[in-house]
Amino acid sequence: MTIHDFDDIRPYEPEEIPVVIDELLKDRQFSLVLKGLVPWLPKSVRNGLIRMLLWRVKSSQDFQMRLMRPLVNYLRFKTTKSSDFGFDSNLNKKGSYIFLSNHRDIVLDSAFLDVMLIKNDFARTCEIGIGDNLLIYPWIKKLVRLNKSFTVRRGLSPKEMLRSSILMSQYIHFAVNEKGENVWIAQREGRAKDSDDRTQEAVLKMFAMGGEGSVIDRLKHLHIVPLAISYEYDPCDYLKAEEFQFKRDVQGWKKSKQDDLDNMKTGIFGKKGHLHYEAAPCIDAWLDTLPADMPKQEVFAAVAKHIDEEIHRRYRLYPGNWIALDEIEGTPKAHSDKYTEADVKVFEAYIAERLSKVRVPNPDKAFLRERLLTMYSNPARNYLNAKAQKD
């Protein structure tokens, strides 16, 4: 297969980039976004600065390095107290991997990873799988394709979904093995609203639609690396709590395009506290331990379980996680060695502040509080379970 077999979903190729940049700078909505970022600069100056930054951009990685890296570093400075990246020493910094992670933020999960990879001397950033439900406007679609993103199609009929999944799997294999790219993709469709992070077997089945050989061979060809993402605070937590009440109270309720935009904006600019990424060993060696004649369905179940345990054991937990776990399980101070009374006051004030931001008719405060506590307690619960399995 060639790159043009994937024209409908792939990132832009180098020769396409100059035209797309010109189109973006002429797009009225994109100009308004730039104005929002630097409102004190005239349009001609803003566009001139963008053109200067993107002068002689030769690839999507160039685009990331010149424009996205300084922007993401600015966001890290403004919205986090600290951020760090741990990874297995056996990862080849010049290799090509799929980083398969839990999903906390629509935009920044992959953006922070890219910055951390470059900071730690990895040769390549990641191509990014992004749902087309988020590509609401033409300028967003162009921007994400400039930013090494490929499109994951949503809301299809079963027949269309099969065709789309085969094409995406073939593209991911092509990106890793022919282009030599890293790939980031979430372990499930959408974010786990309650932070109970589980790998969907459907994602693994999609991976195995491309490549050659047995299911195990096809997964090995992708060099999957489980990646744990830990936020001290989730800026979208109150929005997720709202969703839970809307879904409970309003039959057939679904998020609007505006809801998606609000989530994106809140996730990008909201305070996150401390932030930690940790990459587990590549699962190739572990895959070699599976019986060659293992039935396909058992392979997918075993791989999903292994990835989940690798992610859960690598969470970085914060006082709020343990405080939430003790409250939600009705075991006061069972984990009080992990926090202080001052931590409890800070976390209680935080939860109260988040509840005050909820905008739903007739807010059920007890239900909403339980939802918020569940979001913060599940990482601790899953960590303890994964640690017990390992021990």
N, C-alpha and C positions, 0 to 999 in steps of 0.2 A: 504494500500500500504506500501511497505518497501523501505528503502533507495536504494536498488538495482534495483528497477523499474526505477530509474533515473540515472543509471550509465553513460548514454551518455552525460548528461548535468551537473551533480552535481559537487561541489567541492570535493577534495579528503577526504576520511575518514582517521582517525588517523593511522590505520595499513598500509595504502598505502604510507604514507609520507616518511619514510626512503629510500625506493627504488627510489622514484621520485627525492629526493635530490641527491642521487648518480648519477642518470641519467643526471640531470642538470649539475653537476660538470664535467661530461665527455663530455658534448655537446660543440663542438668547437665554435659555434656562441655565446652561453651563456658566454663562457670564454672570448671571444672578448669584450662582453659588460662589464664584470667585469674589464677587462684590461682598458677599456675606463674610468671607474670610478676611478680606482686607478692605473694608468699606471706605477707608480714607484715601485710597488710590484711585485716580481716574481710570476709566476703562482702557484707554490707549496705553497707559503705563502698566496696568495689570497684564494685558496681553503681551506687551513688550517683554516683561519679566518672564512670563511663561515661555515665550519664544526663545529667550536667552538661555533659560534653564534646559530647554529641550533641543538646543542647537546641536546638530550632528548626532542626535540619538540614533543608534544603529540597531537596537533590539529592544524587546520588552524589558529585559534586565537592565539595559541602560536607562530606560524610562523609570524603572523602580529606583535605581541608584540616584538619579539626578533629581527626581521630583518626590517620589513616595518616601524614600528613606528619610530625608529631612522632615517631611510632614509627620511621619509616624514617630520619629524621635521627639518631635515637638509635643505630640499627643502623649507619649510616654512621660515626658517631663511634666506636663500639665495635669494628667489624670491619674498617675500612679505614684505611690510613695517609693516603690522600688520595683525592679523587674530583673529576673535572672533566668538563665537557661542551663539546665544540666543535661548531659547526654552520655550515652555509653561510649567508652573510649575506643571501642572497636569499630565505631561508625567511620567509614571512609569519607573524609571531607571532600573528596573529588568524586565520590560515588553518586548513584542515582537511587532514590528511595521514594516510597509513598509514606508520608507522615499521616497516619490515620489517628485522628484525635477526637476527644470529647469536644463539644461545641458550646461555647459560652457567648460569643459575640458574632453577629452576622458579618461584620466587616473586618474586625481587628484580630480575630484568632490567627488568620493566615498572615496578616500584615505584620504583627509583632513577631511571628515566627521568622519571616523573611529577614527582618532587621537583626534578630538574634543569630541566625545562621551566618550572615555576613560578618557580624561582630566577632563570631567564633571561627572565622577563617574557612567556612565552607565555600566551595567554589561557586555554587549555584543557589539562587533563591528557589521558590516553588512555583510551579503552575498550580492554579487554584480552581477547584470545582465550585461553581456558584449557581444556585437555582435561578432559572429564568423568571420565576415569580418576582424576583427582586429587581429585574432589569426593566423598571417601570417606564423609563424615558429613553429615547435614543442616545442621549449623551451619557447616561449611566452604562449602557451596553458598550459604547465605544470606549469609555474610560476603563472599564474592567477588562476588556480585551487588550487594551494597551498594557494593563497591569498583569499580564500573564495568566488571565483567567480563561477557562473553558466552560461552556454552558452545560448545566445539568437541567434537562427539561422536566417540568412538573405538570401535573394535571392532565395526563394523557390517557387515552383508552388503553386497555390491556394489550391490544395488537400494536398500537403506536409505541407503548412503553417498551415492549420487547425489542422493536427495531432500534429505538433510541438507546436502550441499555447496551445492545450489541455494539453500536457505533461508539458509544462512550468508552466501553471497555477496550475496544480496538484502539481508540485514541490514547487511552492511558498507557497501554502496553507500548504504543508507538512513542509516546513522550518519554517514557522511562528508558526503553531499550534502543530506540533509534536516535532520538534527539538528545539523550543523556540528561534529561531534566529530572529534578525532584518534583514531586506532586504532593499537594496538601488536599485532603478531603475529609469531611466529617464522618464519624462512625455511623451516623444515622441521618435520615432526612429531617432537616430542621433541628432546632435546639431542644434538648431535654428540658422542658419547662420546670420540672421539679428537681433537676440536677441529678437524677438517677441515671447515670450514663451507662448505656448498653449498646453494644455493637449490633446493628441490624444485620441478620444473615443475608438479607437482600443485597446489601452493599457488597458482601463477599461473593455472592453468586454473580453479581454484575462483573466483578473483577475477573471471574473465571470464564466469562463468555469470550474473552479475547485470549490470545496466545495459543500455545500448542502443548500437547501432552495431556497428562492426567490433571485432575483438579489441583492436586498438590503442586505439580510442576508449574501450572499457570500462576498460582499464588506466589511461588518462589521467584518466578520471573519478575515480580513487581517489588521484591525486597521491602516488605511492609515493616514499618517502624511504628509501634504504638506510642502515642504522644499524650501526656497528661497536661492539661491546662488548669491552673488553679488561680482563681480570682478571690481576693479577700472579700470584696463587695461586687455584686453584679448590678451595674447601673440600671438594668432593665427588670430588676426583681419585682418592683411594684407593678410594672406593665404586665408581667407574666401572671401575677396574682389577679389583676383585673381580668385577664383572659380566662382564668379558671372560673371566676364568678360569672362572667358572661356566658361561658359554655354550660355552666350549671343551670343558669336561670333562663336563658334564651335559646329555645330549640332551633338548631340549625345555624347558630351564630358562627360567623367566620370573620377573620381579620380583613380589613379593607386595605387598599394600596396605601392609603394615608397612614394606617396603623403600621405597615411595614416601614414606611419612611420615618415615622416617629421612633420606632424601635432602633433603626439604623442610627439616627441622629443622637438618641439618648445613649446608645452603646458607645458611640465614638467619643462624645464629649463628657460623659458622666464619670464621676470619681470611682476608681477601682481599688484603692488601697494598694496592698502589695500584690504582686503578680509573679507567678512562677510557671515556667515550662520545663518539663522533663521528658526526654526521649528514652524509651526502653531499648534494649538490644533489638536488632533486626530479627524477625521471627524465622528466617530461613533455616537456621540450625534446628530450631524446635520443630519445624515442619518435617524435617528429616526423621524425627522420632515417631511419626505417625505411620501406621501400617500401610503399605502400598495398596492393599486391597480394601482399605476402609471405605464403606459406602459414602457417596458424595454428601448426603444429608448429614451424616455423622461428622464428616470433615468440617463442614461449615459450622456446625454447632460447637465442635471442639475448638476451632480457630477463634470464633466469637468469644467463647469463654476465656480462652487464653489472653486475648487482647484486652478484655475487660479487666482481668486480674492484673495485667501489666500496668494498665492505666490507673486502676484504683490504688495499687500499692505505691504509686508515685505521686499521688496528690500531696501538695503541701497544705496542711490544715492550719487554720487560724483560730484564735480564741472563740470567735463567733460560731464556728462550726461545732465546737464542743459544747458551748452554752446552749445552742439550739438543740443539739442531740439530747442533752440532759433534760431540757424542758419538754421536748416532744415525746420522750419516752417516759416521762414522769419519774425520773431518777435524779432528784436534786443533788448536784455536786458529785455525781458518780465519777466525773472526769475533771474534778476541780483542780487537779494537779496541772491541768493544761491552761488554766486561766485564773485571773485574780478578781477580787470584788470590783476593782476599777474597770476591768474588762467587761464585767456584767453590766455596769452602769453605761458604758460606752455603747455596748450592743443593744441594750434596751432602748436607749435614746435613738439609735439608728433605726430600729424596727418601728418605733413610734413615728419617726420622721417619714419613713417609707409609706406607712399606712395613711399618713396625712396627704400624700400625693395621689392616692387612688381616686379616680373619677368614674364611679359607676353609680347608677341609680340605686338607692337603698343599700349602701355598702354593708356587707355582713362582716363586721370587724373581727369576730372570732374566727370565721372561716378564712378570711384574708390573712390573719396572723398565723393561723396553722399552715397555710400555703407557704408563707415566707419562711417560717421555721423549718418546714420540710425541705425547702430549697437549700438551706444552709446546713441541715443535719445530714442529708443523704451522702455527701462526700465522706463525712466522718464514719457513717455506718458502713459504706462500701469499703472504705480503707480498712476498718477493723475486720470485716469479713474476709477481705483478700489477704490480709496479714495472717489471719487464723488458718486459711487454706495453705499458705506458704509454710507456716510453722508445722 
